[in-house]
Amino acid sequence: MTKTCANFSQKCGGCPLLATSYADQLAQKQARLQALLGKFAPVEPVRGMAEPWHYRNKAIATFAMRQGKLVCGLYAEGTHRVLPGSDCLLQGEILNRTLEAVLAAARGCRWTAYDEDRRTGLVRHVVLRGTRDGQVLVTLVTPSPNLPGSRNFCAALRKTAPWVASVVQNINPTTTSAVLGNREKALYGPGHVLDTLCGLRFAISSRSFYQVNPTQTEVLYKAALELAGLTGQETVVDAYCGIGTIGLCAAPHAKRMIGIERNPAAVRDAVANARRNGLRNAQFFCADATEWMMQAAGEKLHPDVVFLDPPRAGSTPECIGAVARMAPRRVVYVSCDPETLARDVAFFAKQGYRAQKFVPVDLFPHTRHVETVVLLSKGEIDSKKVRVEFSLEDMDMSGFQNDATYGQIKERVLQQTGLKVSSLYIAQVKQKYGIIERENYNKPKSENARQPKCPPEKEAAITEALKFFGMI
């Protein structure tokens, strides 16, 4: 069954596969996974949703002015043109209703949308986070701390949307494409909402990383725990742990759980989540995952199971090498990008860790994205008795050089700097360093069109990403 959306024809970009039947979407994802991963181990059928609609527990909308009237909605893909609307087929229905209420309350306060060129106006974006029991966190993003009428806004919003549990003001004065800034203050409520996942309670704030599809996240995490084979006696490491979701789901089934996350706010949330759920065997470190794993491997830490859930760019060769030196019995790798997963599985194979099976889960119906969890182990060999010699010189870096897609470069830049960069800007920087590009990336669409040039701060960020992937 397919559905129609008014903004789909205007290329909002949120659900590019909307016109494709869900069965065909799953078949396409299965074929892609088989082509990329099937050479390593069996790929199970993609675990899809019974009802693949209104699954998202997070929504981001941008404010704009249309004929003197405040509107909000999604950007048209690749533009800063706002497509007004609050009837998204992917967002939870309660989020759509909340978005309508937010807009009505903002209009009642006579707020104006922020103008990027003139740098005038009061509100930039609104970010909504929902829970399974119907509570919603509303985050208003403003260019300055000044927000006249905020009390009236909260009162009006709560009157029409009593399910709103908290309202937060996030201050983002930057001129980058990052939605959220670093400063926040609660206008109403505690500044977070509580959600239930795999029987545990997690606090979600505006900047928390939390999977957007709770139904399928439970499917994914349960598959990861099954592959981990925990008995209650293991030491578990959860790298790239965020607010602790995977590690804390594993903690009741392990002797000790160690989580590593470089975002200080996320680490604070993870510690609070452990305390909230009475999990005293969980410990968290605020550190870069690669650096911490390398140091821990040097100090002879030998966990039984390592969970890896890296960003879309995948893990790093140093981190993979450190995991191999730790010699866990099992590595459970959760990936949101099959291409970087294939690359990293190949690197693990060079260290003696072979993929046993892949379990794909469709967390993002009507998009091209798919999550996959894989078990890596050394088979019947007791990995603790195997001495692993590793150096960067021994590792084949060609996967990083050849497989860094535009999407991976964009993801790396966004994670490191908060900047969003276009394919055109990436192509310009690659061309500067002598990396051959396809012609259509580098030419304007017409002879008279003026081609935008990559700003210096974005060029520096792209250059860092190219160096990270070993392309320059």
N, C-alpha and C positions, 0 to 999 in steps of 0.2 A: 504494500500500500504506500502510495506517495501522497504528499500534501503540497499545497501551494502557499506561497508567502509573497506579500506585496513587494518586499524589498529584495527578493531573490533575483528578479529581472533587472533590478538596478545594481546588481553585483555588490551586495553588502559583504560577501566573502565568508560569512560565518558558517554556511553549510553548503559547500560547493557540490556535494553529491545528492542534494535534495531531490533532483529529478530522476535519480536512479533508485530502483527498488532496493529495499533493504537486503533482500537475499542476494542481489547482484553486488551490492556494496561488500558484503561479507566474502563473496566469492573473489572479488578483486583483491581484497586485502589478503586472503588466503594465498592467492597466486603470487602476490608480491613477496610475502613471507617465505613461501616455498622456494622461490627463485633466489632469495638472499640467504636463507638460513638452512634450507633443506640439505645442503652438502655437509653440514656439521652434525645434525641429529634429526630425528623425527619431529615434525611440526604438527602439533595437535590442531584440530579444527578450531577456528576462531569462536570464542564464546561470546555470542551476541546477546542482545536484549530482547525480552518478550515485547516490550512497548518502548521503542526507541525515540520517544518524544518527551520534551519538557524535562530533561534529565539534569540539566546544569544547575548547580547550586550557587553559581557566581554569575553576576552580570556587570558589565561596564558600559556606561552610556556617556555620551558627550553632549554638553549644552551648546546651543547655537541660537542665533536670532534669525527669524524668518518674518519679513514684513513687519518688523517691530515687535514680534511676539516670541517669547521664549519657547524653544522646543528642545527635545533631547532624543538621542538615538545612537545608532552605530555609524561609524565612518563607512562610506563606500570604499571598497577594497582599493588600496594604493593611493587614496586621496585623503584630504581633510574635509570632504563634503559630508555633512551629517545627514543621514537618512532617518527622519523622524519616525517613531513607532515604538510600541510597547507590547507587541503581540508575537514575539519571537517564538518559534516552534521548538527551540532547543532549551531556552531558559525555563526554569520552573514557573508554573503558572502564578504562584504567589509572588515571584519576583516581577513578573509582568504587571501584576496588580499594584505592587509596591512602586514600580517605576511611574505608573500613572499618578499615584498619590503624591510622590515626590515632586513631579512636575506641577501638579495643581497647587501644592503648598508653596513651591518656589514662585510661581506666578502670583499667588496671593501676597507674597512679600515684595512683589515688584522687582525681583532680582533680574539682572541682566547677565548674559553669557559673556565669558571672557573672550576678547578679541586678540588673537595672537599678534596681529600686525600693529594695532594701536596700543596694545597692552592695557586695555580698559575692560571693565566688567567684573562681576563678583564671583561667578561660579564657572568651573571648568568641566568637571566630570562628576559622576556619581557612581560609586561602586557598591554593589549589593552582595551580601553573603547570606545564604539561607541554610536552614537546618532541616533535618528530617521531620521534626515535630512542628515545623511551621513558623519558627522564629526568624527574624531578619535583622541583620546589621546594615545600617545605611551609613555610607561614608561620603560626605561632600568634599570635593577637592576644590580648593580656592587658591587664587594667586597670592593672597595676603591674609594675615590673621584677622583682618577687619571683615566681619560679616554681620551687618546690621539686620535686626529682625530675626536672629537665629532662634530666640525663645519662641517667637510666634510661629516660626516654621515648625519647630518640634511639636508644639501644641496642635497645630493644624494637621500635621502628618499623623500623629498618634490618634487623632479623632477619626480620621478616615481609614487608617491602617493600624489598628491596635496591636497587630502582631509584631510591629517593629519593636525590638527589644532594646536597641541602642542606636544612637546617632553620634557620629564622629565627624569632626572637621579635620581634614588633612590639608596642610599648607604646602603648596608646591609653587614656588616663585620662579622656577627655572624655565628656560626656553627650549628645553629638550622635549623629546616625544614621550618621556616617561610619564605615566599617569599619576603615580603617587610620589609625594615628597617625603622628607624624613621627619617632619614635625606633625604632631597630632594633639588634639584635645577632645575630650568627650563632651558633647553638648547635652546628651541624655543617656542614662544607663551606664553600664560598666565598661563600655568600649569594646566588647566582644560578645559573641554568642557561643553557646555550647551545643555540640553535635555528638551523636552516638555513632560509633563505627566499630564493628566487630565486638560489641559489648562494652567498649570503653568510651569515656567521655573526653572530648577534646575541645579546648577553647580555640575559637577562630577569630582572629582580628583582621583588620583590613589588609595587612601586609603578609599574613600567614600563607605559606604554600600548603594547599590542601586540595586533594583531587576533586575535580568538579562534578564527578558522577559517582555519588555515594553507593548506589546499588551495585555498579560494576566494580567499584573499588573494593568492596567486600569480596567479590568473586576473585579479583586479582590477589588480594592479600591472603585469602585462604589458600589459593594455589601456591603462593610463595611459602607459606608456613608448611604446607604439605611437602614441598620439595626440600625444605630445610630439615625435616625429620627430627624435630626436637623431642627430647625425652625428659627434660627438666634438669639435666646435669651439665649442659653445655655453657660455654662462654661464647657470647654472640657479639659481633661488631656490626653496627648499622652506620655505614658511611653515607654522607649526603643526607642526613636524617631529617632535616627540616624541623617541624614541631614534634617529631618523634613518633609519627603514626606507625610505621612498619615495626620499628624496634620495640615500641611499647605493646603492640599486638603480640610480638614474640616473647616479651619478658615473662608473662605468666607461665610459659612453657620452657624457660631456660633457668640456669643457675645465676647467670650474670649477663647483663646487657649493657654495652657501651655504645653511645651514640656520638657522632661527630658532625658538626655543622658550623659553618663559618659565619652565619648571620646571627649576631648577638641577640636580636629580638626573638628569633626563632628558638634559640637555645633557652632563653628565659621561659618561653611558652612550653618547650619540651619538659623542662624541670617542673613547671607548674602542673603540666598534664600528668607526669609521673606521680606527683604528690596527690593530685586529685583522684587518681585511680588506685592509690595505696600500693604502688609498685616500688618497693624499697631496694630492689636489685638492679635498678636502672641508674646509670651514670652518664652524664653528658659533658662533652668538651667543646668549647668554642674555638674552632681551628679550621683551616683549610684541610679538606679531606686528604688530599695527596700528601701534604706536608706531615700531617699527623700519622698517617699510615706508614710513611717512610721512617719516621722517628720510632714508632712503636715496633716496626719490624726490626730496626736496629737494636732495640731493647729486648728482643727475643719474646715479644708477645705472640702466643700461639692460640688464637681463638679456634673454636670448633667449627663455627659457621660465620661467614661474612655475608651480609646483605649489602648490595650496591644498588643504589637508585639514583644515578647521576642525572644531570640535566640533558637536554636534547643533544648537546655536543658530545655526549658520552664521557667515559672516564679518561684518564691520562695514562701514558705508558709507564710513568713512574709509579702511579697508584697500583696498576696491574702488577708491576714487578714487586711492589711491597706486599701485596696480597699473596703472591707466590712464595715470598720469603717467609711469610707467617705460616704457610702450609696448613690452612684449615682443611678439614675433611670435605666441606662443601662450601661452594660459593653460589649464592642465589642472586642473580642479576636481574633487576627490573628496568626495562628500557621503554622509552617513548619514541624511539627512532630506530627502525630495523636496520638502516644503513650503518649507523655507528655501532649498533649491537653486533652486526656481522664483523665489522672491523675489530672490535674488542674481543669477541669470541675467538677470532683468529690469533690475536695476541696471547690470549690465555692458553690456547693450544700449544703455542711455542714454549710455554712454561710448564707443560704437562697436564694442564686442566682441560678436559674434554667436555663438550656439551653433551648432556644425557638426553634431554628433551626440551622442546620449546612449548610454552603454553600461552597462546595469544588471547587477549581479552579486549573486546571492543568497548573502550571507555568513551569513544567519541563518534557515535553514529552520525552519518551524513557529512562527515569530514573524511579526509584521507589518512588521518592519524590512527594509530593502533598501539596499544601497550602489549609488551611481551615479557614474560618471565622465563628465565632459563636456569636450569641446574647445571653447574660445572663442578666436576670432581675428577679425582684420579682413579676412579674405578675401585677395584678391590684392594689397591695398594694403600697401606697405612701412610697417609701423606706426612704425618709427623716424623716418620723415619727416613723420609727422602730429603736429601740435601739439595736445595735449589740454588744454582749459581745464576745470577742475573746481572746484567749491566745494560745501559742504554745502547751501547755499541752493538750488543748482540741482537737487539730488537729491530725487526724490519719496520721502518717508519713509512714505507710507501703507502700504507693504508691511510695515514693522516694526509699525505701529500695528494693522493688521488681522490679520496672520498669526501673531502670537505666541501659539501654542497653549499649553495647560497643560503639555504635555510639554516645550516649549521653555523655559518659565519654570522648570520644575523642573530642567532640565539646566543652565541658567544659574546657579541658586542652588547646585546641587551643585558646579559647577566653581569658583565664586568662594569658597564658604564651607565646603564639605564637608557641608552640611546637606541632609537630605531633607525636602521639604515636601509636604503633601497638597493635593489640589485644593480641599478645604474651606478650608484656610488661605489659599490664593491667592484664593479667592472672597471671603473676609472682607476681605482687604487691598484687593482691587479695589473692593469695595462701599464701603469707607472713603473711597476717592478718587472715588467717584461713577461708577464704571464699571459699567454695568448687567450683572447676572448672571442666569443661569437660576435659577428659583426652587428647584429641587431641590438645588442646591449649598449653599444657605444655610439649609435647614431640617433639623432632626433627623428621623429616620425615624418617631418616635412623639411624641405630645404630651408624654409624661413624660420623654423622653430628655434628658439633659444634653449640650448641644453644647460640645465643647472649643473653647477660644479660642486663637488663634494666639499663641505665646510672643513676647516682644519681640524676641529675637535673630532669629527666623524672619521676623517682620514686617519688620525692617530689611533682611534679605536679599531678601525678595520685593519690597519697595519699590525696592531697587537694580535688580532685574531689570526691573521695570515701567518704570523710567526708561531703562534700557539699550535697551529695545524701543520707546521713544518713546511709551509709553501714558499716562504722566503727566508 
